[in-house]
């Protein structure tokens, strides 16, 4: 009798494992369709048909439609309209979450690679800002910004950089031609003129307004020629600006400060307050530029993390592409918020 019990033990273990596997899959299916209005009876039928969470999330839309049709016609299941849409919505949401997790892993891998490349260098200081409610956010997440303390440079480094700037009296443009070096930007308060051979932030934001006008001119020329008409500021617009004599408008400069202009357009009061604070502290334009990211991330959070929608709904911003750094920061903060 004892020997027979020993022989039967593997079969019993197999049944227990199988039951445990079915139980785990049942819980995963319930979690998948939770809050989407799918009835337990519907989930049971899916389980009887042999579907698992992994199978469903890897199915195409037409295959999901075939599944729903089969449950109605072959299993005579009375699926409510809300359940049918709930099944599709739950699977779409799961796919999106999986895609975001994969993107997060990719960013973390890229960050690890960058850390290895920067091995031996001092890590950048982390700039923490608050959104007024005591919620802090690290703006050098995954090394995206690499912001250092403006006061961290030694005196020797500052002198060396100053000499290097003096030596570079001219810089080469995208077309290979040399052009006089432009005056650097400094942090200024609204309405404050820049002193000396410097440009203020009011002038910077005016350049973006000019780009909008140049885009309108390019669109008009394209319509007259019957060619494809651009709807955003592209290389074609920058070339047109240079052709008309506005060589002070160039792609690298305008791309660097798009998010600063975005804050100026979306929340003028906060933009002006930030300018005032950084002017009083004597910060350079680089520090102010980095500080403009966090208020935009907060605005995206209030808009269900849809930064593209914020740009597209604004008359002045819709012609500009969302900067990659800003999009990545919104993605990272969204992952943190979900956790």
C-alpha positions as CSV (number, residue, x, y, z in Angstrom):
1,X,0.0,0.0,0.0
2,X,2.8,2.3,0.9
3,X,4.6,1.6,-2.4
4,X,1.4,2.4,-4.4
5,X,1.1,5.7,-2.6
6,X,4.7,6.5,-3.6
7,X,3.9,5.8,-7.2
8,X,0.8,7.9,-7.1
9,X,2.6,10.9,-5.6
10,X,4.0,12.3,-8.9
11,X,0.5,12.3,-10.4
12,X,-0.9,14.1,-7.3
13,X,1.9,16.7,-7.6
14,X,1.1,17.2,-11.2
15,X,-2.5,17.8,-10.5
16,X,-1.6,20.3,-7.7
17,X,0.7,22.2,-10.0
18,X,-1.9,22.2,-12.8
19,X,-4.5,23.5,-10.4
20,X,-2.1,26.2,-9.1
21,X,-1.3,27.2,-12.6
22,X,-5.0,27.5,-13.5
23,X,-5.6,29.6,-10.3
24,X,-2.7,31.9,-11.2
25,X,-4.0,32.4,-14.7
26,X,-7.5,33.1,-13.5
27,X,-6.2,35.8,-11.2
28,X,-4.2,37.3,-14.0
29,X,-7.3,37.4,-16.2
30,X,-9.3,39.1,-13.4
31,X,-6.6,41.7,-13.0
32,X,-6.5,42.3,-16.7
33,X,-10.2,43.0,-17.0
34,X,-10.6,44.7,-13.6
35,X,-12.6,48.0,-13.8
36,X,-13.6,47.4,-17.4
37,X,-17.1,45.9,-16.8
38,X,-16.3,42.4,-18.0
39,X,-18.5,39.8,-16.2
40,X,-17.0,36.8,-14.4
41,X,-19.0,34.4,-16.6
42,X,-17.3,36.0,-19.7
43,X,-13.9,35.4,-18.1
44,X,-14.9,31.8,-17.4
45,X,-15.8,31.2,-21.0
46,X,-12.5,32.7,-22.2
47,X,-10.7,30.3,-19.8
48,X,-12.7,27.4,-21.2
49,X,-11.7,28.4,-24.7
50,X,-8.0,28.2,-23.6
51,X,-7.2,31.9,-23.7
52,X,-4.6,33.4,-21.3
53,X,-3.5,36.9,-20.6
54,X,-0.4,36.6,-22.7
55,X,-2.4,35.2,-25.6
56,X,-4.9,38.1,-25.5
57,X,-2.4,40.9,-25.2
58,X,-0.5,39.5,-28.3
59,X,-3.6,39.2,-30.4
60,X,-4.5,41.6,-33.3
61,X,-7.6,43.7,-33.3
62,X,-9.4,41.5,-35.9
63,X,-8.5,38.4,-33.9
64,X,-10.1,39.9,-30.8
65,X,-13.2,40.7,-32.8
66,X,-13.3,37.1,-33.9
67,X,-13.0,35.9,-30.3
68,X,-16.0,38.1,-29.3
69,X,-18.0,36.8,-32.3
70,X,-17.2,33.2,-31.3
71,X,-18.3,33.7,-27.7
72,X,-21.6,35.1,-28.9
73,X,-22.4,32.7,-31.8
74,X,-20.8,29.4,-30.6
75,X,-21.0,29.7,-26.8
76,X,-24.4,31.6,-27.0
77,X,-23.0,34.2,-24.5
78,X,-25.1,37.3,-24.3
79,X,-22.3,39.9,-24.3
80,X,-23.4,43.5,-23.5
81,X,-22.1,46.2,-25.7
82,X,-20.2,47.6,-22.8
83,X,-18.5,44.3,-22.2
84,X,-17.4,44.0,-25.8
85,X,-15.8,47.4,-25.7
86,X,-14.4,46.7,-22.2
87,X,-12.6,43.6,-23.5
88,X,-11.0,45.6,-26.3
89,X,-10.1,48.6,-24.0
90,X,-8.6,46.3,-21.3
91,X,-6.3,44.6,-23.8
92,X,-5.3,48.0,-25.3
93,X,-4.5,49.3,-21.9
94,X,-2.4,46.3,-21.0
95,X,-0.5,46.6,-24.3
96,X,0.3,50.2,-23.6
97,X,1.5,49.4,-20.1
98,X,3.8,46.7,-21.5
99,X,5.1,49.1,-24.1
100,X,5.9,51.7,-21.5
101,X,7.7,49.1,-19.3
102,X,9.8,48.2,-22.3
103,X,10.6,51.8,-23.0
104,X,11.5,52.3,-19.3
105,X,13.9,49.4,-19.5
106,X,15.4,50.8,-22.7
107,X,16.0,54.2,-21.0
108,X,17.5,52.6,-17.9
109,X,19.8,50.6,-20.2
110,X,20.8,53.7,-22.0
111,X,21.4,55.4,-18.6
112,X,23.7,52.6,-17.5
113,X,25.6,52.8,-20.8
114,X,26.1,56.6,-20.3
115,X,27.2,56.0,-16.7
116,X,29.9,53.6,-17.9
117,X,31.0,56.2,-20.4
118,X,31.2,58.9,-17.7
119,X,33.1,56.6,-15.4
120,X,35.7,58.5,-13.5
121,X,33.9,61.8,-13.8
122,X,32.1,63.5,-10.9
123,X,28.4,62.8,-10.9
124,X,26.2,65.9,-11.6
125,X,24.4,67.6,-8.8
126,X,20.7,67.0,-8.7
127,X,18.5,70.0,-9.1
128,X,15.4,69.6,-7.0
129,X,12.4,71.9,-7.5
130,X,9.1,71.8,-5.9
131,X,5.7,72.4,-7.4
132,X,4.5,74.5,-4.5
133,X,2.9,71.6,-2.7
134,X,6.1,70.2,-1.4
135,X,6.4,67.6,-4.1
136,X,10.0,67.4,-5.3
137,X,11.2,66.1,-8.7
138,X,14.6,65.2,-9.8
139,X,15.3,66.9,-13.2
140,X,18.5,64.9,-14.0
141,X,16.5,61.6,-14.0
142,X,18.4,58.9,-15.9
143,X,21.1,61.5,-16.7
144,X,18.8,63.2,-19.2
145,X,19.8,66.7,-18.2
146,X,23.2,66.2,-16.6
147,X,22.8,69.6,-14.9
148,X,25.7,70.7,-12.6
149,X,25.8,73.4,-10.0
150,X,26.7,76.7,-11.7
151,X,29.1,77.4,-8.7
152,X,30.8,74.0,-9.0
153,X,33.3,75.1,-11.6
154,X,36.7,76.0,-10.2
155,X,38.2,79.5,-10.8
156,X,40.7,78.0,-13.2
157,X,38.0,76.3,-15.2
158,X,36.1,79.6,-15.4
159,X,39.2,81.5,-16.6
160,X,39.9,78.8,-19.2
161,X,36.4,78.8,-20.5
162,X,36.4,82.7,-20.7
163,X,39.6,82.5,-22.8
164,X,38.1,79.9,-25.0
165,X,35.1,82.1,-25.7
166,X,37.3,85.0,-26.6
167,X,39.3,82.9,-29.1
168,X,36.1,81.8,-30.8
169,X,35.1,85.2,-32.2
170,X,33.5,83.4,-35.1
171,X,31.5,80.2,-35.5
172,X,30.7,78.0,-38.5
173,X,27.1,77.7,-39.6
174,X,25.2,74.6,-40.8
175,X,26.1,75.5,-44.4
176,X,29.8,75.7,-43.7
177,X,29.9,79.6,-43.9
178,X,31.4,81.6,-41.1
179,X,29.2,84.1,-39.3
180,X,30.0,86.6,-36.5
181,X,29.5,85.0,-33.1
182,X,26.1,86.0,-31.6
183,X,25.8,87.7,-28.3
184,X,25.0,85.3,-25.4
185,X,21.8,85.2,-23.5
186,X,21.4,86.3,-19.9
187,X,18.5,85.9,-17.5
188,X,16.4,89.0,-17.5
189,X,13.1,89.9,-15.9
190,X,10.1,90.7,-18.1
191,X,10.5,94.1,-19.8
192,X,14.2,94.4,-18.7
193,X,16.7,95.3,-21.4
194,X,19.9,93.3,-21.5
195,X,23.1,95.2,-20.6
196,X,26.3,95.2,-22.7
197,X,26.8,92.8,-25.5
198,X,24.1,90.4,-24.2
199,X,20.6,89.4,-25.3
200,X,17.7,89.1,-22.8
201,X,14.9,86.6,-22.6
202,X,12.3,88.9,-24.1
203,X,14.5,88.9,-27.2
204,X,14.7,85.1,-27.1
205,X,10.9,84.7,-27.0
206,X,10.5,87.3,-29.8
207,X,12.7,85.0,-32.0
208,X,10.0,82.3,-31.6
209,X,7.3,84.8,-32.7
210,X,9.4,85.6,-35.7
211,X,9.7,81.9,-36.6
212,X,5.9,81.7,-36.7
213,X,5.8,84.5,-39.2
214,X,8.5,82.8,-41.3
215,X,6.5,79.6,-41.3
216,X,3.5,81.5,-42.6
217,X,5.6,82.9,-45.4
218,X,6.9,79.4,-46.3
219,X,3.3,78.0,-46.3
220,X,2.2,80.8,-48.6
221,X,5.0,80.1,-51.0
222,X,4.3,76.4,-50.9
223,X,0.6,77.0,-51.8
224,X,1.5,79.2,-54.7
225,X,3.8,76.5,-56.1
226,X,1.3,73.8,-55.4
227,X,3.9,72.0,-53.1
228,X,3.5,70.2,-49.8
229,X,2.8,72.8,-47.1
230,X,4.7,72.4,-43.7
231,X,2.6,72.9,-40.5
232,X,5.5,73.0,-38.1
233,X,8.9,74.8,-37.9
234,X,11.2,72.7,-40.0
235,X,14.7,73.1,-41.6
236,X,12.9,74.7,-44.5
237,X,11.7,77.5,-42.3
238,X,15.2,78.1,-40.9
239,X,16.6,78.2,-44.5
240,X,14.0,80.7,-45.5
241,X,14.8,82.9,-42.5
242,X,18.4,82.9,-43.4
243,X,17.6,83.6,-47.1
244,X,15.6,86.7,-46.1
245,X,18.5,88.0,-43.9
246,X,17.5,86.7,-40.5
247,X,20.8,84.7,-40.0
248,X,20.4,85.2,-36.2
249,X,17.6,82.6,-36.3
250,X,19.2,79.1,-36.4
251,X,18.1,75.6,-35.7
252,X,20.4,74.7,-32.7
253,X,19.6,77.8,-30.8
254,X,15.8,77.6,-31.4
255,X,15.7,73.9,-30.5
256,X,17.5,74.4,-27.2
257,X,14.9,76.7,-25.7
258,X,11.6,75.4,-27.1
259,X,10.5,74.2,-23.6
260,X,11.3,77.6,-22.1
261,X,9.1,79.2,-24.7
262,X,6.5,76.6,-24.0
263,X,6.4,77.6,-20.4
264,X,6.2,81.2,-21.4
265,X,3.1,80.4,-23.6
266,X,1.3,78.0,-21.2
267,X,1.9,79.7,-17.9
268,X,3.1,83.3,-18.3
269,X,2.9,84.0,-14.5
270,X,5.0,81.0,-13.5
271,X,7.5,81.8,-16.3
272,X,7.9,85.4,-15.2
273,X,8.3,84.3,-11.6
274,X,11.0,81.8,-12.5
275,X,12.9,84.5,-14.5
276,X,12.7,86.9,-11.5
277,X,14.0,84.3,-9.0
278,X,16.9,83.2,-11.2
279,X,17.8,86.8,-12.0
280,X,17.9,87.7,-8.3
281,X,20.1,84.7,-7.6
282,X,22.5,85.6,-10.4
283,X,22.0,82.3,-12.1
284,X,23.2,81.8,-15.7
285,X,20.8,81.1,-18.6
286,X,21.7,77.4,-18.5
287,X,20.5,76.9,-15.0
288,X,17.3,78.8,-15.8
289,X,16.8,76.7,-19.0
290,X,17.0,73.5,-17.0
291,X,14.6,74.8,-14.3
292,X,11.9,75.4,-17.0
293,X,11.4,71.6,-17.4
294,X,9.7,70.8,-14.0
295,X,6.7,73.3,-14.3
296,X,6.0,71.8,-17.7
297,X,6.0,68.2,-16.3
298,X,3.5,69.4,-13.6
299,X,1.3,70.9,-16.4
300,X,1.5,67.6,-18.2
301,X,0.5,65.7,-15.0
302,X,-2.6,67.9,-14.7
303,X,-3.4,67.1,-18.4
304,X,-3.3,63.3,-17.9
305,X,0.4,63.3,-19.0
306,X,-0.5,64.4,-22.6
307,X,2.2,66.9,-23.3
308,X,1.5,66.8,-27.0
309,X,-2.1,67.9,-26.3
310,X,-0.8,70.9,-24.4
311,X,1.3,72.0,-27.4
312,X,-1.4,71.3,-30.0
313,X,-4.1,73.3,-28.1
314,X,-1.9,76.4,-27.9
315,X,-1.9,78.7,-31.0
316,X,1.8,79.6,-30.7
317,X,3.1,76.2,-29.6
318,X,1.3,73.9,-32.1
319,X,4.0,74.8,-34.8
320,X,6.8,73.4,-32.6
321,X,7.7,69.8,-32.0
322,X,7.8,68.6,-28.3
323,X,11.4,68.4,-27.2
324,X,12.7,64.8,-26.7
325,X,14.0,65.6,-23.2
326,X,10.6,67.0,-22.1
327,X,8.8,64.0,-23.5
328,X,11.2,61.6,-21.7
329,X,10.9,63.4,-18.4
330,X,7.1,63.3,-18.6
331,X,7.3,59.5,-19.3
332,X,9.6,58.9,-16.3
333,X,7.5,61.0,-13.9
334,X,4.4,59.2,-15.1
335,X,5.9,55.8,-14.3
336,X,6.9,57.1,-10.8
337,X,3.3,58.4,-10.4
338,X,1.7,55.1,-11.4
339,X,3.9,53.2,-8.9
